[in-house]
Every structure is written in structure tokens, then in C-alpha cells.
Amino acid sequence: MRSKMPYRLTVFAVGLLAVLVLLTQCKMGRTSMGYQNRVFVFADSLVWQKVEPDLRSVFEKIIYVPHTERSFFLEQKSLSELSGLKQRMNLFFIGFTESDDQVSTYLKKILPAEFISQVEAGRNFYAYKPDLFAKQQIGLFMMARNDSDFIARLNLNREDLFTSFNQRYFERLEETMFDRGEQKDIEEYLARHFNWKVRVQHDYFVADEDVKTRFAWLRRVQPNRWISVWHVNGDSTLLLREAMMNERDRFSAVRYEGDIIDRESTELVYSVLNDIPSRKLVGVWRNDSLLVGGPFRTYVVPDKQGQGYFFVDISVMSPGELKKPYLDQLEVIANTFEILQ
């Protein structure tokens, strides 16, 4: 599996410990199932009441698409429900060393004594265990001395926790996306004609192209989502927010039947595209004549000859449906973008 992803950041997790969970009786032949962005949180009901607002603020980040969606969806469960959820994709466990509730007692039995002692000493807070009960499953254990200690450590590590979990989410998403097939013939076609390539998932097709501008539009329907790549000659002024939005609007007026950026809902951020430092527009597009719209992301990266920039644009149009899952899949494809010699 590829490792060149923007989400592969160096994550500092305080005292991160490899968890040696005593679950050898569990058969690992099965693959996890369910929604990729749904998280089951095993915590005592009283514990959940105390930590829920802070935990949701860490993992349920708001995404505008243009309505609001959440990065992940947390759902609290009791330990008695674990047996029926062992194949789900994301399992979190929350416990306190100073508590004897069911989940805390369970964690103190299965986690290494060294980890527990370091939690009590304030040197450890969380640890991941991949493939906990099933393949492609993400297990996350969070422990503190008590509820106030937990909330303090959660907020201290909030960015690291979200980044590390989001990284694992995208790694798994890339792996599962290409399980059903990868269109190598289209990838080779892009490499031959445009001197760049991306991994192409099943059901995508080349909807439009122009060799002169090294442009290709890869599209998939039901619902509509697409990735376009094109080259623009120019200097570093193309990296300015207004210039990037003007170029995207110029391009979409011709190729996307008049789509335009909602500029009030769009921001410019620094990013990385497959290990290439880039600028990235994050926002919403709309088409006033067709009365449609949706989220988009546009990366701008320099070409290898220093003569201009590649625009890598992803967009979704799925009225009445959640859009972030499709946007995430497009992010995976975009982050396989490679400029060839």
C-alpha cells in the first residue's frame, strides 16, 4: 500500500505504547465491516456523560459541503455489546485507573501493567492496536486516572489524536478502495499522453481531455464525482488565493458548464500532495444555471521543469446524500498524483 499521503504526518503521541492485548483466542481471518467513518465507543454510561462533549469536539470535526457534515460519527456502547460489534471498523475504549466500572476493569485486565502504571504516572494516555478483532480494524485505547485527568489529557493531545486516527482511516480507505479493481490501462494512458498519473478506481472513465494543456477529466457517476488535472504556465503569483480561484473559475466555465467557486465559503491552506508541498483551496462550488453545487478541493503543485503548475481538482455532486465519504475517496485518488519525467 502506498505511503505517500498528506495524512502521513509525524504524530507526537505522549508516551505512545504498543498495546499487547491478550486476545489470542480471537480468529483474525475475518475482515472488518460497516461504515468507514462510524466509531463505536465503549465506555461506562457515567463516564460517557462526562467525556462526551470533549470527545465529540476532537473527532466530529465539522465539514461544509455546503451544508454541515461530520468527519466521524461517535456512538457510545456498553461492554456487553462488544461481542456483536467485534467486526466493526473502528472501536474506541475509554477507562479510568481509579474507577471500577465495567470497561475500566476490562482494560486493566487486558492492557500491559507497564502501560497502566505509566497512565497513573501521567506519562501515557492512549495507544492504538490495529486489527484488534478483525482485519483492517482500528482499535484505540484511552485511559487516564479519572474524568478530570482524562479531559485534560484529551485536550492536550486533541490534534495528535485526530491526525493519527485520520491517517489510519485514509490508509485503510486507500486499501479498500482498490480491492474491487484498479484500471491500470487508464493509468498507463495518462502516463503516456500527459506525463502524470493517478491511481484509477473501478467505474471511472476519461470524460474529457486535452493533450496541449495536459488536461484529463476522470469522472464517475451515481453519484457524480470527479478529478481533473491540468497544467498552467505561470510564476508563483498563481499560488495566491485570488489567482487560484480565478484559474479554477476560468477552467470550470469551459469544462464544468459554468461552475463557480463560492468565494465566501472557500479558504486557502498549505498542504502536501503525495509528498509534494502545495497550496490547496478548500470550499464549495455552485452552478447557478443548473441549481446544483457541492464541495471541492483544488491542489496547486509546481511542475518539475519550473515552468508552471499543475492544478489537481476534485469535486462532488450528490444531492440528498452525504458528501464527505465520496470526497474522502477522491482525496485518496488525488494523493496518488505523480508527475513523471
N, C-alpha and C positions, 0 to 999 in steps of 0.2 A: 504494500500500500504506500502511496506517495506520502512524503513528509513535508512537502513544500506548501504549507498552508499559512494564511495570515494569522490563524488562531494558534499556531505553534509558537507561542511566546514563552520566554523563560519565566516560569511561575515560582515565586518565592512562597512556599507554604511553611509556616512556622513549625519546625521540627517534624516535617513530613516523614511518616514511618510506613514501611511496607507491612501491611497487615497480614499476619499469618492466621487466617481464620480456620478454625477446626471444623471443616465441613467436608472431610474426605469421603464421607458416605454419599455425598451428592453426585449424581451422574452428570457429567459435563457434555453428553452427546447432544443435548437439545440446544437450539438457538433461541435467544430471547425474542419476544414478540410484543406487539402493541404499538402505540404511538411513540415516535422517537422523542417528542418533547413533553411527554407526560411523566411526572415524577411521583412515586409513592413514598411518603414519608412515614416511617414507623416511629411513633412517639406516644408516650402516655398522654391521655387527653388533657390533663392538667398542665403537663409540660408544653403541649402544643398551644394551649391558650396563652402561655407566657411568651413563647418564642415566635409564634406565627407571624405577627406583623413584620418583625425584623427579617425573618427568613424569606418571606414573600418579597420584601423590598430588594433582597440580594438577587434572587433567581427569577423573579417575574418582572423583568425589565419591560417597559412599555415601548412598543414599536408602532410607528404611524404608517398606515398602508393604503389609504389615508385615514381610515378610522383606526382605533387603537386595538392592538393585539399584544399578547404577552410572549416573552421569549420562551418560557416554560410554564407548565401548569402543575402546581403542587397539590397533592391530595393526601390528607392525613389518614393513617390506618393504624389499627391496633396490632400487636404482635400475633394475636390469634388468627389474623387474616393472612399471615405470611405464607403459609403453605399453598394458598390458592393464587399467590402472586409471584411465585419464585421465578417465573419465566418472563416477567415484565422487564422492560429495557432499563429503567432507572429506579434504583432502590436507595433511599437515604435512611439512616438510623441515627436517632438522637437520644443521648443518655447523659446522666449526671453521676459522678462517682460518689456523691453524698446522698444519693437517692436510692430507694429500694423498689421503685416501680418496675413493672414487668420488663420493659425494654432496657432500662439501665442494668437490671440484674442479668439479662441475657448478654448484653455487651461485655459486662465484667467477667463473664464466663468464657466468651469466645475470643476476646481480644488478648494479645500478649500482655503479661503482667508488667513488662517494661513500659509498654505504651500507657497503661493505666497509671503507673507511678509518675510518668512524665506529664500526664494530664494533671494529676494532683499537684505537681510541682510547677505547673504553669508553662511547661516547655512544649507541649503538644496540644493540638486541638482537633485536627481532622486528618483522615487518611483515606485513600482510595483502594479498592480491591476490584480489579477488572475480572469479568467472567465469574462473578460471585456464585451464582447458581446456574447460569446458562451462558452460552457463548454470546459475545457482543453485548454483554450486560455491564452497566456501570454501577458499582456499589460505592457509596460514600458514607463513612462513619464520622460523626461529630460528637465529641464528648468534652465536657467541662465539669468543674466541681459542682456548680449549682446554676440556677437560672440566670442570676445576675452576671456570673462569670461567663456563662455561655453567650449572652447577648453582647457583652463587652468584647469577647474574642471573635464573635461573628462579625461585628462591625469593624474590628481591626483588620480582619482578613477578607472583607467582603469582595474587593476587586480580584484578589487572588483566587478566591473560591469560584466566582463566576467565570473568570477566564479559564481556569483549569477544567471546570466542568464543560464549558462551551467548547473548549479544544477537543475534549474526548467525544463530545456529541458530534462535531463535524468530522472527526476521524472515522467514527462509526458510520456516519451518513455517507461518506465517500465510498466506504467499503460496500455498504448495502446497495447503493445506487447502481453500481455496475455489476451486481450479481446476476441480473437478468440479461446482460449482454452489453457489449461495447462496440460501437461502429468504427472499427479500425479503418475501413475503406474511406469513410469521410475524413477521418483524421489524416490519413495519408494524402488525400486530395487537397486538404487545407495546407499541408506542409509543402506540397509541390507547387501550388499556384500562388500562395500568399506569404510563404516563408514564416508562418506562425502556425501554431496548432493548439487545440484544447482536446481534452477527453470528451467524447461524444456519447451520451447515454442513448439507450434504445428509444425509438419513436421520434427522434429529432431528424429534421431534414433541412437541406440548404434552401431557404426560401428566396434568397436574392444574393447577388454577388457582383463585384466589380474588381477585376484584377488590377486596374490602374491605381486605385486607392487602397488596394489590399483589403477590400471590404468583403465580409461574408456575414450573412444573417442566418443563424441557426434557430429554428423555431419548432415548437411542439404545441399541439392543440389539446383541448379538453382537459384542463383549461388552457388558455393561451399564455405561454411564457416563452421568452426568447433571450438569446445572447447575440449581440452584434459586435464585431471588431472592425475598426477601420483606422487608416493612418492619415495623419495630418502633418504637413510640413509647417515648421514654425519654430520660434525660440521659446524661452522659458516663460514669456508672458502668457502662453497658453495654460500655464498652471494656476493662473489667477482665477478666483471664483467666478467672476463675471464672464471671463473669456471661456472658461469650461462650459458654463451654462449656455452661452451664445452658440458655441460649437455644437453642443448637444441639440439645441433647438433648431439650428440650421440643418443638421443631419436628419432629425426626425421629421422636419417639414417635408423632406423629399422622400424618405424611406418609410416613415411610420404614419403617413396620411395626415400630417399636421399636428402630431402630439407636441405639447409644450410642457416645460417644467413649471410647476407651481413654486415660484421663487421664494415665497414666504415660508414654505414648508421644507426648504432644501438647505442643507449645510455642507460645508467643505471640511473634510477631515484628512489627516495624514494617515496613510495606511501602507500595507505591504501586499503585493500581489505575486504569489509564488516566489517569494524571496526578493522581489523587485520593489524598491521603495517607490511609492506612488502617491498621488493625490486622489481623493475619492469624493464624489458627490453622493450624498445620501438624501433621498427625498421622494417626492410624489410627482407623477406626470398626469396630465389630463388632456382630453381631446374634446373641445367644446362643441364641435360639429357632430360628433358621434355620441356625446354624453357618456363617455367612459373615462376611466382613469385607474391608477394603481401605483404601487411602489416601484422605484427604480434605484439602481446603483450604477455609477459610472466611474471606472478607474481610468486614470491617465498615467501612462508609463513611457519613459524615453525609449526610442529605438536604439539599436546597437551602433548605428552609424552616426548618431548625434545630429541627425538631420530633421528630426521631428518627434512626434509622439503617437503612440497607439492609444486609441480610446476603446475600452472594453466595457460594454454597456449591457446590463441585464434588466429585464422588466417583466412584470406580471400583470395580467388582466384576468381576474376570476371573480366576477360579480357574485355576491351572495356566499362566497366561500372564504375560509381562512387563507390568507395570502402568504404568511411567513413560511410555512413549510415549503411552498414552491420557490420562494425567494431564497431560502437556505440551499435548496438543491442547485439553483443557479449560481449561488456563491461558490459551491463546491466546483462546478464546471469552470467558472471564471478563474478560480485559483489554481487551475491546471494550465493556464495560459503560458505558452512558451514561445519566445522569439528565436527563430532559427537563423543560422548564418546564411 
